């Protein structure tokens, strides 16, 4: 966990950490990455947003419409994670889509993935049939206004201390092969769109995937630069499959 420091380089000794699988180094001052990093045999999760070495990626995105918190009437909590809390809300300034989901981010210093503003930048870039629409940005406190996924539920539950990194499921949970195949096709289509924009999803979990009948939507999009390995740093919703 190296996030939110002022590192300008990674030590050469890191190359000897051949069992390293995850490194969060967002919001440092890394202008370049050592070549050995891309040859580390087990490294699969690398968070780099907010570093100069990925600035070219994040600068591609533009911010969505600005929304004042006073325009939103917040209701019950829909979900909570390390990055923030999602609540159902009524948007008084949008009669066409008054029911929305609002994610209010935690303070940047408390998030191991890095500054949530990077997620806002990603939200401005992503637009695809398999991504959940971002309708606006709340400036203070920082948040995202998104379409409400009414009638959807998560496919799984987060990991626990026993499973560690693997999702957990209610006993007896099973998915029919045709449903699973369609879901994976939707995930692949959404990820291909992200990759074309030089973003990559680094948190593809069942507990981040919302489903209703044959329509699946992934609700966490972690921003990342594909050129700098495949991980990222926060969340935006991603929808799967028709």
LOVEX-48795 format. One record per residue: residue number from 1; x negated, y, z negated of N, C-alpha, C in turn. Coordinates in steps of 0.001 Angstrom, whole numbers, padded with zeros to 6 digits, always signed. Last residue first. Example, Ala and Ser with C-alpha at 12.3 -4.5 7.8 and 13.67 -1.06 7.14 Angstrom:
2
     k        nu        nv        nw       cau       cav       caw        cu        cv        cw
     2   -012850   -002250   -007080   -013670   -001060   -007140   -012900   +000030   -007870
     1   -013190   -005690   -007800   -012300   -004500   -007800   -013200   -003300   -007800
//
This chain:
242
     k        nu        nv        nw       cau       cav       caw        cu        cv        cw
   242   +027588   -007056   +022964   +029015   -007004   +023237   +029487   -008419   +023528
   241   +024816   -006270   +020853   +025637   -007184   +021585   +027101   -006867   +021758
   240   +023957   -004557   +018003   +023665   -005694   +018859   +024901   -006117   +019614
   239   +022583   -001477   +016988   +023739   -002333   +017186   +023403   -003432   +018170
   238   +020835   -000081   +014358   +020739   -000604   +015712   +021855   -001601   +015935
   237   +020106   +002791   +012392   +020896   +001611   +012710   +020761   +001223   +014154
   236   +016935   +003332   +010996   +018063   +003886   +011697   +018864   +002679   +012113
   235   +014365   +003743   +008621   +015453   +003027   +009212   +016423   +003897   +009948
   234   +010786   +003429   +008728   +012058   +003707   +008081   +013177   +003187   +008884
   233   +008294   +002544   +009978   +008385   +003199   +008715   +009713   +003680   +008259
   232   +006531   -000175   +011389   +007089   +001127   +011406   +007354   +001603   +010029
   231   +004768   -002290   +013682   +005566   -002029   +012499   +005884   -000576   +012440
   230   +002854   -003564   +015633   +004313   -003594   +015667   +004967   -003390   +014319
   229   +000176   -001628   +017071   +000760   -002832   +016484   +002260   -002628   +016292
   228   +000100   +000788   +018435   -000661   +000622   +017201   -000158   -000567   +016394
   227   +001794   +000896   +020524   +000367   +000877   +020835   -000469   +000582   +019596
   226   +004251   +001200   +019330   +003892   -000114   +019860   +002408   -000213   +020141
   225   +004819   +002788   +016364   +004227   +002984   +017685   +003746   +001641   +018199
   224   +007968   +002885   +014663   +006583   +002490   +014812   +006101   +002804   +016199
   223   +010687   +002841   +012384   +009980   +003476   +013482   +008537   +003022   +013517
   222   +013130   +000489   +011921   +011921   +001078   +011367   +011069   +001606   +012494
   221   +016429   +000395   +011576   +015441   +000566   +012635   +014217   +001214   +012032
   220   +019027   -001499   +010527   +017801   -000866   +010079   +016812   -000804   +011228
   219   +021285   -002822   +011395   +021465   -001516   +010774   +020180   -000903   +010249
   218   +022401   -004364   +014302   +021341   -004326   +013303   +021301   -002931   +012707
   217   +025396   -005932   +015045   +024652   -004682   +015045   +023611   -004719   +013940
   216   +027396   -007888   +017158   +026393   -007815   +016104   +025650   -006500   +016186
   215   +030415   -009336   +017916   +029628   -008112   +018065   +028690   -007973   +016888
   214   +032185   -011349   +017612   +031110   -011555   +018588   +030217   -010348   +018743
   213   +032890   -010664   +014282   +033230   -011570   +015381   +032032   -011706   +016322
   212   +030619   -008500   +013275   +032072   -008659   +013251   +032458   -009472   +014475
   211   +027693   -007702   +011368   +028397   -008503   +012372   +029903   -008442   +012158
   210   +024469   -006288   +010854   +025902   -006246   +010617   +026625   -006999   +011725
   209   +021406   -006879   +009435   +022211   -007093   +010633   +023686   -007166   +010263
   208   +019790   -006952   +007309   +019858   -005679   +008014   +020723   -005776   +009264
   207   +019796   -009546   +006579   +020484   -008617   +005684   +020539   -007208   +006254
   206   +018243   -010692   +008567   +019691   -010912   +008599   +020412   -009923   +007695
   205   +015742   -008436   +009837   +016243   -009362   +008830   +017743   -009558   +009018
   204   +013266   -006889   +011107   +014407   -007631   +011645   +014806   -008742   +010680
   203   +011429   -004702   +010888   +012166   -005228   +009739   +013429   -005958   +010185
   202   +010215   -003266   +012857   +009376   -004104   +012020   +010108   -004734   +010864
   201   +010584   -002341   +016150   +011312   -002670   +014926   +010457   -003618   +014097
   200   +008787   +000260   +017754   +009010   -001165   +017524   +009716   -001366   +016194
   199   +008406   +002591   +020443   +008791   +002291   +019073   +008942   +000775   +018955
   198   +008102   +003308   +023075   +006915   +003167   +022226   +007265   +003162   +020741
   197   +010266   +003070   +024647   +010052   +004392   +024061   +008825   +004427   +023149
   196   +010193   +000418   +025177   +010008   +001327   +026305   +009761   +002753   +025834
   195   +010855   -000557   +022680   +009486   -000723   +023163   +009199   +000208   +024330
   194   +013600   +000011   +022614   +012682   +000659   +021675   +011249   +000599   +022184
   193   +014507   -001721   +024634   +014713   -000274   +024748   +013749   +000482   +023837
   192   +013825   -004138   +023491   +013208   -003759   +024762   +013351   -002264   +024995
   191   +015535   -004134   +021284   +014092   -004010   +021075   +013373   -003624   +022360
   190   +018019   -004496   +022552   +017759   -003282   +021788   +016260   -003061   +021593
   189   +017617   -007026   +023690   +017931   -005875   +024538   +017635   -004565   +023821
   188   +017167   -008626   +021421   +016120   -008487   +022436   +016363   -007267   +023314
   187   +019653   -008414   +020135   +018437   -007941   +019469   +017338   -007684   +020494
   186   +021237   -009698   +022069   +021451   -008299   +021740   +020257   -007667   +021060
   185   +020170   -012255   +021968   +020120   -011516   +023226   +020334   -010030   +022984
   184   +020812   -012953   +019355   +019403   -012799   +019722   +019254   -012033   +021030
   183   +023610   -013112   +019641   +023010   -012153   +018721   +021553   -011890   +019080
   182   +023877   -015219   +021415   +024319   -013886   +021819   +023701   -012813   +020927
   181   +022841   -017291   +019831   +022198   -016956   +021101   +022591   -015560   +021561
   180   +024659   -017344   +017706   +023254   -017029   +017447   +022540   -016611   +018725
   179   +026985   -018113   +019091   +026929   -016828   +018406   +025484   -016407   +018175
   178   +026229   -020690   +019982   +026554   -019629   +020951   +026501   -018234   +020336
   177   +025697   -022059   +017406   +024641   -021765   +018382   +025014   -020695   +019410
   176   +027213   -020625   +014506   +027351   -021451   +015702   +026278   -021075   +016709
   175   +025682   -020548   +011368   +026091   -019784   +012540   +026145   -020710   +013746
   174   +026434   -020980   +007895   +025925   -021531   +009155   +026470   -020691   +010300
   173   +026350   -021293   +004390   +026366   -020395   +005546   +025762   -021077   +006768
   172   +026139   -022805   +002114   +027003   -023295   +003175   +027069   -022414   +004404
   171   +025683   -020149   -000145   +025616   -021594   +000097   +026617   -022015   +001167
   170   +024633   -017112   +001285   +025630   -017812   +000481   +025580   -019293   +000846
   169   +021092   -016591   +001602   +022430   -016744   +002170   +023355   -017400   +001158
   168   +018183   -014482   +001904   +018979   -015484   +001205   +020397   -015481   +001773
   167   +015135   -014018   +003783   +016486   -013663   +003382   +017170   -014815   +002658
   166   +011798   -014176   +002566   +012860   -014742   +003403   +014226   -014329   +002868
   165   +009843   -013433   +000842   +009964   -012653   +002074   +011100   -013139   +002966
   164   +010983   -014715   -001806   +009896   -013750   -001586   +010122   -012905   -000330
   163   +012588   -016611   -002900   +012327   -016702   -001456   +011226   -015753   -001012
   162   +012524   -015850   -005624   +012207   -017224   -005236   +011838   -017315   -003761
   161   +013294   -013229   -005747   +011961   -013573   -006244   +011553   -014983   -005838
   160   +014947   -012755   -002556   +014886   -012691   -004009   +013492   -013125   -004460
   159   +015884   -010828   +000368   +015087   -011844   -000334   +015207   -011689   -001845
   158   +019374   -009848   +000962   +017928   -009610   +000868   +017198   -010761   +000187
   157   +021692   -011872   +002880   +021355   -011072   +001712   +019841   -010887   +001637
   156   +023296   -011698   +006129   +022596   -012353   +005036   +022387   -011402   +003882
   155   +024871   -010196   +007789   +024761   -011628   +008062   +024104   -012380   +006911
   154   +027122   -007741   +006479   +025768   -008237   +006707   +025777   -009742   +006936
   153   +030026   -006688   +008330   +029363   -007133   +007107   +028001   -007710   +007453
   152   +032513   -004385   +009554   +031309   -005204   +009716   +030772   -005613   +008348
   151   +034558   -002562   +009365   +034895   -003963   +009545   +033714   -004886   +009720
   150   +032916   +000158   +010868   +034061   -000315   +010103   +034349   -001780   +010410
   149   +030378   +001759   +010963   +030593   +000388   +011423   +031708   -000241   +010592
   148   +030377   +005068   +011948   +030748   +004144   +010886   +031053   +002770   +011466
   147   +027563   +006765   +013293   +028886   +006184   +013467   +029139   +005157   +012375
   146   +025795   +008993   +011011   +025873   +007940   +012017   +027304   +007450   +012181
   145   +023617   +011368   +009908   +025043   +011111   +010092   +025177   +010143   +011257
   144   +020913   +011296   +007655   +021400   +011015   +009000   +022901   +010775   +008955
   143   +019050   +013707   +005635   +019917   +012563   +005863   +020293   +012418   +007320
   142   +017637   +015622   +003061   +017462   +015015   +004372   +018339   +013773   +004510
   141   +020022   +017711   +001298   +018871   +016809   +001344   +018815   +016095   +002688
   140   +019279   +019278   +004209   +019007   +019372   +002777   +020203   +018847   +001986
   139   +019939   +018501   +006857   +018618   +019052   +006556   +018286   +019029   +005069
   138   +021307   +015825   +008506   +021483   +016707   +007357   +020103   +017192   +006940
   137   +021960   +015314   +011886   +020950   +015280   +010831   +021328   +016274   +009742
   136   +024178   +013220   +013904   +023599   +014466   +013420   +022604   +014229   +012304
   135   +024813   +010796   +015016   +025637   +011949   +015360   +025038   +013264   +014906
   134   +023631   +007961   +016476   +023299   +008959   +015468   +023968   +010259   +015886
   133   +025172   +004884   +017234   +024987   +006297   +017560   +024635   +007119   +016321
   132   +023376   +001881   +017335   +024422   +002650   +016677   +024149   +004135   +016880
   131   +022548   +000240   +020341   +022125   +000994   +019161   +023291   +001801   +018626
   130   +023147   -000968   +022724   +022995   -001819   +021551   +022428   -001077   +020354
   129   +023089   +001012   +024614   +024369   +000352   +024357   +024323   -000527   +023124
   128   +021089   +003722   +023366   +021233   +002455   +024089   +022572   +001829   +023724
   127   +018739   +005806   +022380   +020094   +005878   +022926   +020300   +004669   +023832
   126   +016348   +007410   +020426   +016992   +006136   +020734   +018421   +006354   +021224
   125   +015401   +009888   +019675   +014903   +009293   +020918   +015724   +008102   +021369
   124   +016366   +010660   +017251   +016584   +011556   +018373   +016183   +010961   +019701
   123   +015416   +008678   +015597   +016851   +008718   +015883   +017161   +009610   +017072
   122   +012772   +009396   +015333   +013117   +008207   +016113   +014582   +008230   +016511
   121   +013073   +011612   +013665   +012505   +011778   +015002   +012859   +010587   +015888
   120   +014058   +010318   +011400   +014892   +011309   +012075   +014391   +011537   +013494
   119   +011841   +008846   +010710   +013048   +008147   +011146   +013983   +009091   +011881
   118   +010193   +010898   +009921   +009820   +010124   +011105   +011011   +009313   +011619
   117   +011264   +011786   +007567   +011431   +012637   +008745   +011055   +011891   +010017
   116   +010528   +010085   +005479   +011735   +009768   +006257   +011938   +010647   +007485
   115   +007145   +009226   +005173   +008095   +010331   +005177   +009321   +009983   +006027
   114   +006670   +005742   +004156   +006275   +007045   +004664   +007418   +008041   +004664
   113   +007169   +003352   +002936   +007097   +003346   +004391   +006687   +004695   +004962
   112   +007513   +003818   +000260   +006253   +003209   +000681   +006086   +003197   +002188
   111   +008745   +006701   -001127   +009033   +005677   -000123   +007725   +005117   +000418
   110   +008318   +008875   -002706   +008718   +007641   -003384   +008943   +006481   -002430
   109   +007780   +011049   -001158   +006686   +010537   -001984   +007026   +009201   -002637
   108   +010264   +011688   -000009   +009220   +011058   +000809   +008143   +010409   -000045
   107   +013212   +010830   -001805   +012068   +011720   -001623   +010939   +010985   -000921
   106   +015683   +009043   +000155   +014949   +009319   -001071   +013793   +010256   -000765
   105   +018275   +010227   +002355   +016974   +009625   +002091   +016471   +009955   +000697
   104   +021476   +009282   +003054   +020688   +010308   +002384   +019397   +009666   +001901
   103   +023486   +008512   +005667   +022340   +008015   +004916   +021573   +009198   +004360
   102   +026829   +008146   +006258   +025786   +009133   +005982   +024693   +008481   +005150
   101   +029185   +007322   +008663   +028285   +006803   +007635   +027152   +007804   +007475
   100   +032511   +008710   +009163   +031115   +008471   +009533   +030398   +007768   +008387
    99   +035435   +009911   +010427   +034895   +008875   +009546   +033498   +008497   +010012
    98   +035933   +011727   +012510   +035797   +012222   +011135   +035218   +011204   +010171
    97   +035620   +012245   +015437   +035023   +011114   +014715   +034821   +011501   +013254
    96   +037027   +014469   +016231   +037036   +013294   +017100   +036494   +012053   +016403
    95   +036539   +016476   +014368   +037859   +015835   +014374   +037929   +014590   +015240
    94   +034094   +017448   +012676   +034143   +016553   +013830   +035479   +015816   +013861
    93   +033919   +018817   +010348   +033638   +019579   +011569   +033731   +018723   +012820
    92   +034266   +016970   +008311   +035339   +017925   +008586   +035155   +018663   +009899
    91   +033741   +013765   +007983   +033045   +014909   +008583   +034099   +015903   +009055
    90   +033619   +011656   +005276   +034516   +012339   +006202   +033822   +013599   +006675
    89   +031703   +008638   +004694   +031959   +010068   +004550   +032992   +010528   +005565
    88   +029985   +006059   +002961   +031049   +006446   +003883   +031376   +007905   +003641
    87   +026457   +006098   +002521   +027805   +006268   +001994   +028784   +006507   +003133
    86   +023320   +004757   +001732   +024300   +004999   +002791   +025690   +005058   +002168
    85   +020229   +005867   +000420   +021562   +005335   +000161   +022493   +005706   +001302
    84   +016730   +004962   +000918   +017836   +005853   +000623   +019137   +005105   +000422
    83   +014551   +003215   +001100   +014477   +004521   +001741   +015587   +005471   +001386
    82   +015205   +000861   -000160   +014067   +001622   -000671   +014045   +003040   -000122
    81   +018849   +000989   -000124   +017551   +000383   +000120   +016454   +001253   -000440
    80   +022321   +000333   +000001   +021212   +001018   -000664   +019932   +000260   -000369
    79   +025682   +000954   +001158   +024438   +000201   +001092   +023347   +001033   +000467
    78   +027970   +002396   +000723   +028032   +001258   +001637   +026793   +000380   +001561
    77   +029744   +004110   -001790   +028449   +003639   -001301   +028641   +002400   -000434
    76   +032573   +006226   -000984   +031921   +005103   -001658   +030598   +004729   -000996
    75   +032049   +009541   +000178   +032923   +008583   -000490   +032085   +007441   -001066
    74   +031624   +013026   +000811   +031041   +011706   +000584   +031986   +010823   -000217
    73   +032387   +015115   +003255   +032952   +014664   +001991   +032509   +013227   +001775
    72   +030488   +017550   +004900   +030721   +016126   +004660   +031338   +015900   +003287
    71   +029749   +020120   +005094   +030703   +019647   +006103   +031140   +018212   +005847
    70   +027754   +020455   +003244   +029080   +020958   +002886   +030154   +020545   +003895
    69   +025508   +019679   +004576   +026087   +018728   +003632   +027496   +019152   +003234
    68   +025500   +020466   +008033   +025405   +020910   +006641   +026087   +019891   +005732
    67   +023603   +019178   +010689   +024864   +019105   +009957   +024631   +019583   +008527
    66   +022240   +019458   +013930   +022106   +019761   +012510   +023486   +019806   +011854
    65   +021848   +016859   +016344   +022565   +018040   +015859   +022393   +018217   +014354
    64   +018562   +015257   +016456   +019979   +015405   +016785   +020562   +016683   +016179
    63   +015264   +016114   +017590   +016205   +015920   +016499   +017642   +016071   +016985
    62   +013391   +014142   +019933   +013971   +015407   +019523   +015024   +015142   +018460
    61   +010279   +012408   +020547   +011664   +012452   +020121   +012100   +013858   +019746
    60   +007617   +012480   +021047   +008518   +012284   +022178   +009965   +012549   +021799
    59   +006128   +012534   +018783   +006440   +013832   +019380   +007361   +013706   +020580
    58   +005598   +009911   +018181   +006680   +010571   +017463   +007052   +011901   +018084
    57   +003409   +009408   +019982   +004665   +008652   +020041   +005803   +009432   +019398
    56   +001407   +011123   +019282   +001910   +011179   +020659   +003220   +010429   +020800
    55   +000780   +010317   +016699   +001521   +011555   +016896   +002114   +011648   +018292
    54   -000733   +008252   +015899   +000566   +007919   +016499   +001391   +009159   +016805
    53   -003013   +009373   +014855   -003177   +008353   +015898   -001859   +007937   +016533
    52   -002207   +011073   +012768   -002533   +011644   +014083   -002625   +010605   +015189
    51   +000584   +009571   +011035   -000853   +009707   +011250   -001115   +010324   +012620
    50   +003284   +009110   +010946   +002778   +010287   +010268   +001284   +010463   +010338
    49   +003286   +005519   +010769   +003919   +006790   +011124   +003330   +007941   +010318
    48   +002343   +002961   +010282   +001376   +004014   +010622   +002000   +005379   +010879
    47   +002337   -000283   +009091   +003090   +000971   +009097   +002131   +002142   +009251
    46   +002281   -003450   +010213   +001391   -002309   +010028   +002188   -001024   +010170
    45   +002386   -006728   +010157   +003223   -005612   +009714   +002294   -004453   +009373
    44   +000639   -008731   +010721   +001849   -008651   +011540   +002683   -007416   +011234
    43   -002369   -010320   +010477   -001732   -009015   +010316   -000554   -008876   +011276
    42   -003792   -012600   +010872   -002481   -012733   +010231   -001735   -011412   +010106
    41   -006243   -011991   +012203   -005432   -013144   +012610   -004025   -013181   +012048
    40   -007163   -008975   +013686   -006977   -009663   +012407   -005924   -010753   +012580
    39   -007439   -007478   +015903   -007869   -008875   +016015   -007694   -009635   +014705
    38   -006835   -004916   +015333   -005953   -005590   +016277   -006329   -007058   +016482
    37   -008933   -004159   +013685   -007591   -004235   +013123   -006657   -005052   +014019
    36   -011234   -003805   +015099   -011044   -005103   +014443   -009623   -005266   +013909
    35   -011186   -001114   +015965   -010795   -002201   +016881   -010525   -003526   +016185
    34   -009717   +001229   +013695   -010860   +000384   +014053   -010418   -000772   +014941
    33   -007912   +004040   +014949   -007890   +002779   +014224   -009075   +001928   +014642
    32   -007828   +007598   +014386   -008122   +006424   +015212   -008102   +005196   +014316
    31   -006972   +009379   +012526   -006978   +009824   +013925   -007237   +008675   +014884
    30   -005263   +009370   +009648   -005993   +008452   +010526   -005864   +008914   +011972
    29   -004301   +010485   +007312   -004947   +011346   +008303   -005784   +010518   +009274
    28   -001053   +009291   +006385   -002436   +009575   +006047   -003005   +010503   +007118
    27   +001569   +008211   +006818   +001330   +009541   +006261   -000044   +009682   +005621
    26   +001196   +004646   +006241   +001865   +005813   +006816   +001445   +007090   +006096
    25   +000262   +002103   +005795   -000701   +003208   +005776   -000105   +004460   +006401
    24   +000700   -001016   +004737   +001448   +000218   +004906   +000498   +001388   +004720
    23   +000161   -004131   +005959   -000524   -002951   +005442   +000311   -001715   +005758
    22   +000264   -007671   +005804   +000988   -006406   +005849   +000124   -005283   +005295
    21   -001538   -009760   +005761   -000384   -009856   +006651   +000358   -008530   +006797
    20   -004785   -010925   +005285   -003906   -009759   +005189   -002786   -009853   +006223
    19   -006681   -012823   +005472   -005346   -013283   +005085   -004347   -012132   +005002
    18   -009061   -011546   +005997   -008459   -012322   +007082   -007070   -012853   +006744
    17   -010717   -009195   +005282   -009438   -009580   +004665   -008600   -010366   +005670
    16   -012853   -008230   +006611   -013028   -009512   +005928   -011736   -010015   +005280
    15   -012133   -005754   +007473   -012194   -006822   +008470   -012313   -008191   +007819
    14   -012518   -004024   +005395   -011168   -004528   +005608   -011148   -005701   +006585
    13   -015021   -002996   +005519   -014839   -004203   +004711   -013449   -004815   +004899
    12   -014759   -000600   +006825   -015187   -001761   +007611   -014960   -003067   +006854
    11   -011839   +001285   +005844   -013188   +000759   +005593   -013502   -000461   +006452
    10   -010300   +003764   +007874   -010162   +002505   +007151   -011539   +001876   +006990
     9   -010052   +007336   +007461   -010593   +006136   +008114   -010298   +004926   +007240
     8   -008833   +009266   +006023   -009231   +009628   +007389   -009792   +008440   +008154
     7   -006254   +009453   +003653   -007297   +008642   +004276   -007573   +009114   +005699
     6   -004667   +010571   +001703   -005318   +011454   +002667   -006455   +010727   +003369
     5   -001481   +008961   +001196   -002800   +009365   +000737   -003398   +010306   +001778
     4   +000937   +007676   +001925   +000936   +008967   +001224   -000386   +009268   +000530
     3   +000130   +004168   +001708   +000958   +005276   +002166   +000788   +006503   +001278
     2   -001065   +001814   +001155   -001945   +002970   +001300   -001180   +004225   +001709
     1   -000839   -001182   +000000   +000000   +000000   +000000   -000884   +001245   +000000
//
